[in-house]
Amino acid sequence: MKKLFVCVCVALSISSAGCMPEEQIRLADGSNTQMSHWQDRWLVINYWAEWCGPCRHEIPELNELHEDRIANGMVVLGVNYDNIQPPKLNEVIERMEIDFPVLLADPQQRFGYNRAEQLPMTVIINPEREVHDVLIGPQTAASISAALN
């Protein structure tokens, strides 16, 4: 009987391990989301800084992609290179007129690519959650869309 009890306990602990809640992803606007919300979508992760002139020039292009996210099947996410945190981060986002979500934590380790060394840098993650491409320098909506192919 004791062996049966131990076997049942082990089985329950193994089966409940798969039921762990998914990690919350914190956004600059104060909300949380989960990676599963972006399932089967391309992720376009853009590294930017307020002091980066080329970053400022590509923000409207990224906003355009974000606005068309349903049609183009991608999610545009920003990462502040300087790791500024709210509320100062929100002030910078507003000044730069960034409309797409900005992550509070760098997802670089999650996806296994190198830390940004030049700005702007855009990392494209395919729907299977693999690094598809790393684009250095300012991008346009067209150049990012072309990189998906």
N, CA, C and O of each residue as an XYZ file, in Angstrom:
596
protein
N       0.819     -1.198      0.000
C       0.000      0.000      0.000
C       0.862      1.262      0.000
O       0.558      2.248     -0.670
N       1.957      1.197      0.780
C       2.849      2.361      0.867
C       3.462      2.669     -0.493
O       3.584      3.831     -0.881
N       3.858      1.590     -1.233
C       4.439      1.778     -2.563
C       3.427      2.412     -3.517
O       3.781      3.270     -4.325
N       2.182      1.989     -3.418
C       1.129      2.557     -4.265
C       0.952      4.044     -3.972
O       0.821      4.853     -4.890
N       0.951      4.394     -2.696
C       0.820      5.807     -2.306
C       1.975      6.638     -2.864
O       1.749      7.735     -3.377
N       3.203      6.135     -2.773
C       4.372      6.838     -3.302
C       4.252      6.990     -4.814
O       4.537      8.061     -5.350
N       3.838      5.944     -5.501
C       3.684      6.006     -6.967
C       2.641      7.047     -7.373
O       2.844      7.800     -8.326
N       1.531      7.085     -6.647
C       0.485      8.074     -6.945
C       1.017      9.480     -6.711
O       0.755     10.366     -7.524
N       1.749      9.715     -5.639
C       2.305     11.035     -5.343
C       3.286     11.470     -6.415
O       3.261     12.623     -6.846
N       4.151     10.565     -6.849
C       5.120     10.882     -7.905
C       4.383     11.198     -9.200
O       4.718     12.170     -9.877
N       3.396     10.403     -9.549
C       2.631     10.630    -10.776
C       1.934     11.990    -10.747
O       1.925     12.707    -11.748
N       1.358     12.339     -9.614
C       0.687     13.635     -9.492
C       1.669     14.789     -9.606
O       1.365     15.804    -10.232
N       2.844     14.643     -9.007
C       3.812     15.735     -9.077
C       4.347     15.902    -10.493
O       4.592     17.026    -10.930
N       4.530     14.809    -11.210
C       4.992     14.884    -12.602
C       3.923     15.518    -13.478
O       4.243     16.373    -14.303
N       2.676     15.129    -13.326
C       1.611     15.669    -14.168
C       1.338     17.127    -13.851
O       0.973     17.888    -14.748
N       1.505     17.542    -12.597
C       1.253     18.939    -12.263
C       2.397     19.836    -12.691
O       2.219     21.049    -12.799
N       3.589     19.257    -12.943
C       4.719     20.079    -13.391
C       4.414     20.726    -14.729
O       4.875     21.835    -14.997
N       3.648     20.054    -15.569
C       3.287     20.624    -16.864
C       2.214     21.688    -16.759
O       1.899     22.338    -17.756
N       1.652     21.882    -15.596
C       0.576     22.839    -15.402
C       1.066     24.147    -14.780
O       0.268     24.942    -14.283
N       2.355     24.359    -14.811
C       2.913     25.588    -14.254
C       2.363     26.770    -15.039
O       2.236     26.685    -16.261
N       2.035     27.869    -14.370
C       1.544     29.035    -15.102
C       2.639     29.604    -15.992
O       3.820     29.579    -15.646
N       2.228     30.110    -17.130
C       3.173     30.675    -18.082
C       3.762     31.976    -17.525
O       3.078     32.748    -16.853
N       5.029     32.193    -17.816
C       5.725     33.389    -17.343
C       5.051     34.658    -17.870
O       4.703     34.756    -19.046
N       4.882     35.610    -16.981
C       4.301     36.898    -17.350
C       5.373     37.776    -18.000
O       6.512     37.820    -17.536
N       5.006     38.459    -19.057
C       5.897     39.401    -19.736
C       5.393     40.789    -19.405
O       4.259     41.143    -19.731
N       6.230     41.569    -18.762
C       5.831     42.908    -18.325
C       6.105     43.932    -19.422
O       7.160     43.928    -20.057
N       5.126     44.804    -19.624
C       5.229     45.858    -20.626
C       5.325     47.216    -19.937
O       4.896     47.383    -18.795
N       5.891     48.169    -20.647
C       6.114     49.503    -20.089
C       4.827     50.201    -19.678
O       4.838     51.043    -18.780
N       3.714     49.858    -20.330
C       2.451     50.524    -19.998
C       1.835     50.004    -18.700
O       0.749     50.429    -18.306
N       2.537     49.078    -18.039
C       2.056     48.537    -16.773
C       1.280     47.245    -16.906
O       0.932     46.625    -15.901
N       1.003     46.829    -18.130
C       0.257     45.589    -18.330
C       1.210     44.397    -18.390
O       2.427     44.551    -18.499
N       0.625     43.222    -18.317
C       1.352     41.957    -18.455
C       0.722     41.176    -19.584
O      -0.472     41.304    -19.855
N       1.527     40.370    -20.235
C       1.026     39.480    -21.268
C       1.794     38.174    -21.166
O       2.640     38.015    -20.287
N       1.507     37.255    -22.047
C       2.192     35.970    -22.087
C       2.618     35.690    -23.514
O       1.962     36.127    -24.460
N       3.703     34.970    -23.671
C       4.204     34.634    -24.998
C       3.136     33.904    -25.815
O       3.091     34.049    -27.036
N       2.287     33.133    -25.165
C       1.258     32.386    -25.890
C       0.247     33.310    -26.582
O      -0.428     32.889    -27.522
N       0.140     34.539    -26.134
C      -0.763     35.486    -26.801
C      -0.281     35.814    -28.210
O      -1.051     36.288    -29.046
N       0.993     35.558    -28.461
C       1.568     35.847    -29.776
C       1.884     34.560    -30.534
O       2.713     34.558    -31.443
N       1.232     33.487    -30.164
C       1.451     32.192    -30.799
C       1.175     32.287    -32.293
O       0.249     32.971    -32.728
N       1.998     31.586    -33.070
C       1.861     31.523    -34.534
C       2.062     32.876    -35.209
O       1.621     33.062    -36.343
N       2.709     33.812    -34.547
C       2.970     35.138    -35.130
C       4.480     35.356    -35.196
O       5.234     34.805    -34.394
N       4.902     36.153    -36.144
C       6.276     36.612    -36.211
C       6.469     37.694    -35.152
O       5.581     38.519    -34.939
N       7.616     37.695    -34.493
C       7.949     38.748    -33.539
C       9.045     39.619    -34.139
O      10.064     39.117    -34.613
N       8.823     40.909    -34.113
C       9.805     41.885    -34.579
C      10.221     42.665    -33.337
O       9.465     43.493    -32.829
N      11.439     42.390    -32.853
C      11.921     42.993    -31.610
C      12.935     44.069    -31.963
O      14.013     43.777    -32.481
N      12.578     45.313    -31.679
C      13.417     46.444    -32.055
C      14.084     47.056    -30.827
O      13.426     47.379    -29.838
N      15.407     47.206    -30.914
C      16.192     47.854    -29.862
C      16.403     49.314    -30.252
O      16.842     49.618    -31.361
N      16.083     50.208    -29.322
C      16.139     51.628    -29.601
C      16.619     52.387    -28.366
O      16.632     51.865    -27.252
N      17.014     53.637    -28.604
C      17.383     54.554    -27.520
C      16.988     55.958    -27.963
O      16.963     56.264    -29.155
N      16.687     56.791    -27.000
C      16.267     58.157    -27.313
C      17.381     58.944    -27.996
O      17.100     59.788    -28.847
N      18.612     58.691    -27.648
C      19.750     59.420    -28.201
C      20.158     58.933    -29.594
O      21.037     59.528    -30.217
N      19.549     57.885    -30.080
C      19.887     57.269    -31.369
C      19.052     57.901    -32.486
O      17.856     57.636    -32.597
N      19.688     58.737    -33.311
C      18.991     59.407    -34.414
C      18.312     58.442    -35.380
O      17.134     58.623    -35.687
N      19.028     57.407    -35.875
C      18.385     56.454    -36.786
C      17.194     55.731    -36.148
O      16.239     55.371    -36.836
N      17.257     55.523    -34.836
C      16.124     54.883    -34.148
C      14.884     55.756    -34.287
O      13.786     55.261    -34.542
N      15.071     57.053    -34.119
C      13.950     57.992    -34.221
C      13.324     57.950    -35.608
O      12.107     58.076    -35.749
N      14.163     57.772    -36.639
C      13.664     57.761    -38.011
C      12.857     56.501    -38.340
O      11.953     56.544    -39.174
N      13.178     55.389    -37.692
C      12.454     54.160    -38.028
C      11.200     53.944    -37.182
O      10.399     53.064    -37.499
N      11.010     54.713    -36.126
C       9.827     54.549    -35.262
C       8.525     54.630    -36.067
O       7.658     53.777    -35.875
N       8.343     55.613    -36.959
C       7.090     55.636    -37.739
C       6.878     54.366    -38.573
O       5.745     53.917    -38.744
N       7.963     53.792    -39.088
C       7.855     52.549    -39.866
C       7.391     51.390    -38.975
O       6.544     50.587    -39.366
N       7.966     51.326    -37.773
C       7.568     50.281    -36.831
C       6.136     50.490    -36.361
O       5.388     49.529    -36.182
N       5.756     51.756    -36.160
C       4.361     52.051    -35.790
C       3.410     51.578    -36.883
O       2.332     51.061    -36.594
N       3.813     51.757    -38.138
C       2.982     51.314    -39.271
C       2.805     49.789    -39.244
O       1.698     49.282    -39.424
N       3.908     49.069    -39.017
C       3.821     47.608    -38.930
C       2.931     47.186    -37.765
O       2.137     46.253    -37.878
N       3.078     47.889    -36.646
C       2.253     47.581    -35.472
C       0.773     47.819    -35.767
O      -0.083     47.025    -35.378
N       0.489     48.901    -36.448
C      -0.901     49.231    -36.777
C      -1.530     48.155    -37.666
O      -2.716     47.851    -37.540
N      -0.724     47.580    -38.567
C      -1.214     46.551    -39.494
C      -0.941     45.132    -38.993
O      -0.932     44.195    -39.793
N      -0.720     44.953    -37.696
C      -0.274     43.669    -37.142
C      -1.230     42.517    -37.432
O      -0.784     41.383    -37.606
N      -2.509     42.775    -37.486
C      -3.457     41.693    -37.762
C      -3.278     41.217    -39.204
O      -3.239     40.015    -39.467
N      -3.171     42.162    -40.130
C      -3.045     41.818    -41.549
C      -1.687     41.192    -41.873
O      -1.604     40.276    -42.692
N      -0.612     41.691    -41.226
C       0.716     41.215    -41.601
C       1.211     40.039    -40.746
O       2.282     39.496    -41.014
N       0.459     39.649    -39.742
C       0.806     38.468    -38.956
C       2.038     38.613    -38.088
O       2.687     37.618    -37.765
N       2.375     39.839    -37.703
C       3.550     40.026    -36.858
C       3.223     40.883    -35.644
O       2.245     41.631    -35.625
N       4.064     40.750    -34.644
C       3.954     41.548    -33.429
C       5.226     42.375    -33.323
O       6.328     41.825    -33.336
N       5.084     43.671    -33.220
C       6.228     44.565    -33.069
C       6.391     44.857    -31.584
O       5.446     45.259    -30.906
N       7.607     44.648    -31.095
C       7.925     44.891    -29.690
C       9.188     45.746    -29.623
O      10.095     45.593    -30.442
N       9.238     46.628    -28.660
C      10.417     47.460    -28.478
C      11.158     47.087    -27.212
O      10.576     46.580    -26.253
N      12.466     47.350    -27.229
C      13.313     47.185    -26.048
C      14.178     48.426    -25.958
O      14.910     48.749    -26.894
N      14.095     49.122    -24.834
C      14.943     50.294    -24.638
C      16.357     49.827    -24.316
O      16.576     49.111    -23.338
N      17.297     50.231    -25.133
C      18.691     49.816    -25.011
C      19.297     50.211    -23.667
O      20.126     49.484    -23.119
N      18.887     51.353    -23.142
C      19.447     51.873    -21.897
C      18.785     51.302    -20.654
O      19.138     51.675    -19.536
N      17.832     50.405    -20.837
C      17.116     49.759    -19.737
C      16.457     50.767    -18.792
O      16.409     50.555    -17.581
N      15.959     51.851    -19.352
C      15.214     52.830    -18.558
C      13.915     52.161    -18.111
O      13.322     51.393    -18.868
N      13.475     52.443    -16.904
C      12.268     51.842    -16.349
C      11.205     52.918    -16.124
O      11.529     54.103    -16.041
N       9.933     52.505    -16.025
C       8.874     53.470    -15.739
C       9.137     54.175    -14.411
O       9.752     53.589    -13.521
N       8.696     55.385    -14.264
C       7.875     56.176    -15.179
C       8.685     56.924    -16.244
O       8.119     57.412    -17.222
N      10.010     57.016    -16.058
C      10.827     57.746    -17.044
C      10.704     57.114    -18.436
O      10.650     57.825    -19.440
N      10.660     55.799    -18.493
C      10.526     55.110    -19.779
C       9.262     55.549    -20.495
O       9.290     55.785    -21.702
N       8.163     55.661    -19.780
C       6.899     56.063    -20.395
C       6.981     57.478    -20.966
O       6.381     57.767    -22.001
N       7.718     58.353    -20.297
C       7.912     59.715    -20.808
C       8.693     59.691    -22.117
O       8.368     60.427    -23.049
N       9.722     58.847    -22.188
C      10.526     58.723    -23.410
C       9.679     58.127    -24.535
O       9.741     58.595    -25.672
N       8.900     57.111    -24.227
C       8.025     56.482    -25.228
C       7.061     57.521    -25.798
O       6.832     57.567    -27.007
N       6.511     58.338    -24.938
C       5.582     59.383    -25.392
C       6.294     60.413    -26.262
O       5.782     60.794    -27.315
N       7.472     60.868    -25.829
C       8.237     61.852    -26.625
C       8.594     61.307    -28.003
O       8.561     62.030    -28.998
N       8.935     60.021    -28.046
C       9.337     59.415    -29.316
C       8.147     58.924    -30.134
O       8.316     58.435    -31.251
N       6.945     59.053    -29.577
C       5.704     58.657    -30.254
C       5.720     57.188    -30.670
O       5.370     56.845    -31.800
N       6.131     56.330    -29.741
C       6.164     54.883    -29.970
C       4.777     54.326    -29.651
O       4.279     54.475    -28.535
N       4.163     53.686    -30.639
C       2.817     53.123    -30.473
C       2.822     51.630    -30.168
O       1.819     51.105    -29.684
N       3.911     50.938    -30.435
C       3.980     49.493    -30.219
C       4.414     49.204    -28.781
O       5.016     50.058    -28.129
N       4.109     47.996    -28.284
C       4.460     47.655    -26.900
C       5.972     47.656    -26.683
O       6.738     47.243    -27.554
N       6.384     48.124    -25.517
C       7.799     48.119    -25.131
C       7.954     47.176    -23.939
O       7.263     47.305    -22.928
N       8.869     46.237    -24.083
C       9.133     45.258    -23.035
C       9.992     45.872    -21.934
O      10.874     46.684    -22.213
N       9.739     45.490    -20.693
C      10.575     45.970    -19.589
C      11.839     45.140    -19.423
O      12.833     45.627    -18.887
N      11.811     43.901    -19.873
C      12.979     43.029    -19.780
C      13.427     42.620    -21.184
O      12.604     42.349    -22.058
N      14.717     42.581    -21.377
C      15.293     42.192    -22.661
C      15.061     40.696    -22.898
O      15.451     39.881    -22.061
N      14.433     40.316    -24.024
C      14.155     38.902    -24.285
C      15.316     38.154    -24.940
O      15.153     37.011    -25.369
N      16.465     38.779    -25.019
C      17.625     38.238    -25.723
C      17.992     36.836    -25.230
O      18.257     35.957    -26.050
N      18.015     36.609    -23.945
C      18.365     35.279    -23.436
C      17.288     34.250    -23.737
O      17.600     33.087    -23.992
N      16.038     34.657    -23.712
C      14.922     33.750    -24.000
C      15.059     33.147    -25.399
O      14.770     31.969    -25.606
N      15.506     33.971    -26.362
C      15.590     33.512    -27.751
C      17.008     33.149    -28.188
O      17.193     32.601    -29.274
N      18.012     33.448    -27.358
C      19.372     33.004    -27.637
C      20.141     33.791    -28.683
O      20.940     33.209    -29.416
N      19.930     35.066    -28.772
C      20.741     35.891    -29.680
C      21.620     36.825    -28.851
O      21.398     37.010    -27.654
N      22.617     37.405    -29.507
C      23.567     38.283    -28.819
C      22.931     39.621    -28.481
O      22.037     40.104    -29.175
N      23.413     40.198    -27.407
C      22.950     41.520    -26.973
C      23.243     42.548    -28.054
O      24.255     42.463    -28.749
N      22.353     43.511    -28.187
C      22.536     44.581    -29.177
C      23.825     45.340    -28.892
O      24.051     45.791    -27.769
N      24.666     45.478    -29.906
C      25.898     46.254    -29.781
C      25.847     47.505    -30.636
O      26.636     48.430    -30.437
N      24.931     47.540    -31.581
C      24.721     48.707    -32.437
C      23.229     49.007    -32.450
O      22.397     48.117    -32.272
N      22.912     50.261    -32.660
C      21.506     50.670    -32.751
C      21.266     51.385    -34.058
O      22.167     52.018    -34.609
N      20.056     51.281    -34.549
C      19.030     50.350    -34.113
C      19.355     48.923    -34.537
O      20.101     48.687    -35.487
N      18.783     47.999    -33.819
C      18.899     46.579    -34.146
C      17.502     45.984    -34.053
O      16.760     46.244    -33.106
N      17.162     45.188    -35.047
C      15.854     44.536    -35.086
C      16.063     43.034    -35.227
O      16.750     42.573    -36.138
N      15.472     42.291    -34.329
C      15.574     40.833    -34.343
C      14.220     40.282    -34.769
O      13.178     40.654    -34.229
N      14.261     39.395    -35.744
C      13.027     38.783    -36.233
C      12.992     37.336    -35.754
O      13.892     36.544    -36.034
N      11.926     37.016    -35.024
C      11.716     35.677    -34.471
C      10.557     35.037    -35.230
O       9.479     35.622    -35.329
N      10.776     33.843    -35.762
C       9.725     33.188    -36.542
C       8.659     32.584    -35.621
O       8.852     32.540    -34.406
N       7.549     32.124    -36.180
C       6.467     31.564    -35.351
C       6.879     30.339    -34.529
O       6.209     30.001    -33.554
N       7.971     29.671    -34.908
C       8.466     28.524    -34.141
C       9.372     28.985    -32.997
O       9.948     28.160    -32.288
N       9.496     30.302    -32.819
C      10.291     30.947    -31.756
C      11.789     30.754    -31.930
O      12.529     30.592    -30.960
N      12.226     30.776    -33.208
C      13.644     30.709    -33.558
C      14.043     32.039    -34.177
O      13.227     32.705    -34.814
N      15.315     32.426    -33.986
C      15.811     33.652    -34.598
C      15.865     33.440    -36.106
O      16.553     32.545    -36.597
N      15.139     34.265    -36.821
C      15.082     34.188    -38.282
C      16.127     35.117    -38.907
O      16.780     34.757    -39.886
N      16.278     36.318    -38.331
C      17.211     37.297    -38.885
C      17.502     38.366    -37.838
O      16.689     38.626    -36.951
N      18.674     38.978    -37.958
C      19.046     40.122    -37.134
C      19.418     41.231    -38.097
O      20.344     41.088    -38.895
N      18.690     42.340    -38.019
C      18.894     43.470    -38.925
C      19.559     44.605    -38.155
O      19.061     45.036    -37.115
N      20.673     45.079    -38.666
C      21.405     46.177    -38.032
C      21.183     47.434    -38.864
O      21.255     47.407    -40.092
N      20.913     48.534    -38.170
C      20.675     49.802    -38.851
C      19.193     50.068    -39.005
O      18.359     49.200    -38.744
N      18.875     51.289    -39.435
C      17.460     51.660    -39.548
C      16.746     50.827    -40.611
O      17.292     50.535    -41.675
N      15.522     50.458    -40.290
C      14.709     49.640    -41.184
C      13.456     50.401    -41.603
O      13.058     51.387    -40.983
N      12.861     49.912    -42.662
C      11.574     50.408    -43.110
C      10.564     49.276    -42.959
O      10.939     48.120    -42.762
N       9.302     49.611    -43.051
C       8.268     48.573    -43.020
C       8.524     47.574    -44.157
O       8.350     46.368    -43.976
N       8.933     48.070    -45.311
C       9.200     47.196    -46.461
C      10.401     46.289    -46.222
O      10.354     45.109    -46.571
N      11.478     46.814    -45.633
C      12.666     45.978    -45.411
C      12.413     44.901    -44.365
O      12.940     43.793    -44.468
N      11.614     45.222    -43.367
C      11.272     44.213    -42.353
C      10.353     43.161    -42.956
O      10.542     41.969    -42.717
N       9.376     43.578    -43.724
C       8.479     42.617    -44.382
C       9.255     41.712    -45.320
O       8.987     40.513    -45.389
N      10.227     42.280    -46.051
C      11.042     41.489    -46.970
C      11.902     40.473    -46.222
O      12.137     39.372    -46.719
N      12.370     40.838    -45.031
C      13.217     39.935    -44.236
C      12.435     38.715    -43.747
O      13.045     37.709    -43.385
N      11.120     38.777    -43.726
C      10.321     37.641    -43.291
C      10.326     36.517    -44.327
O      10.027     35.367    -44.007
N      10.662     36.854    -45.550
C      10.630     35.846    -46.640
C      11.938     35.133    -46.787
O      12.075     34.265    -47.649
